[in-house]
Amino acid sequence: MELCLIVAVDEKNAIGKDNRLLCRLSGDMKNFKELTTGHPVIMGRKTFDSLPKGALPNRVNIVLTRDEEKIFDNAISCNSIDEVMNLRVIKNCEKCFVIGGQEIYKHFFDIADKIYLTSIRHTFEDADAFFPEIDIDYWRINSVSDEFKADEKNEYPYFFAVYERIR
């Protein structure tokens, strides 16, 4: 099983503000959907609660929470990383994605195999959630897309990069 982190970051590694994304880029949302559809997605409770329509369709949604009593509609609730990693759906999948937020990324960062990163060419000064620093001693860039310019559907320029852990 390949454990992947998928994230959109600004120029200072910010990922959110007040439990919301920094911005919504149509191209990033399309890329996210294409990559994650058909694969399990792992997230924290705050990220699950922030989803506008609840559980993401066509994906097994797994929510990591400290609340042992919490039940989520159309999602599996887990109370530890070990519990998540021992789920049959995780053990039997080819690839799964960690989709946030900040604390969940930190928990899975050291065991992840790949990072699918959208780099937003902007700095959001009031951000309050951040992605861990990617140390080039442990990660190498596998691929980088061309930069997409800002347009009517994407307020900021951005590009995609894929990092692989150096083993």
FENURJO-V218064 format. One line per field, one symbol per residue. ss: DSSP state (@ for helix, = for strand, . for the rest). phi: phi as a letter, one per 20 degrees, with the letter a starting at -180 (. if undefined). psi: psi as a letter, one per 20 degrees, with the letter a starting at -180 (. if undefined). Layout:
ss=???
phi=???
psi=???
//
This chain:
ss=.========....====..==....@@@@@@@@@@@...=====@@@@@@..........====..........====..@@@@@..@@@@...======.@@@@@@@@....=======........==........======...=.........========..
phi=.eedecbdcefdmfcablmcffaddgfffffgfffegncfcdbegffgfeffdmgffmbfecdebeffefcdflbeecdbfgfffefgfffeefbccedoegffgffegfdfebcedddeeadefefcccegfeeffdccfebceffeffbfdcfcfbbdccdcfed
psi=ppoqppqpqaikjqirplkqqhropghgggggggghpiqqpprrghgghiphkbqpqkqpppppqioiippppkqppqjqggggijpghghjqhqrppjrbghggghigiiqhqpoppopmqpohjqjpqqqpooiiiqqpgqprqppqqahiohqqrrqqpqqpp.
//
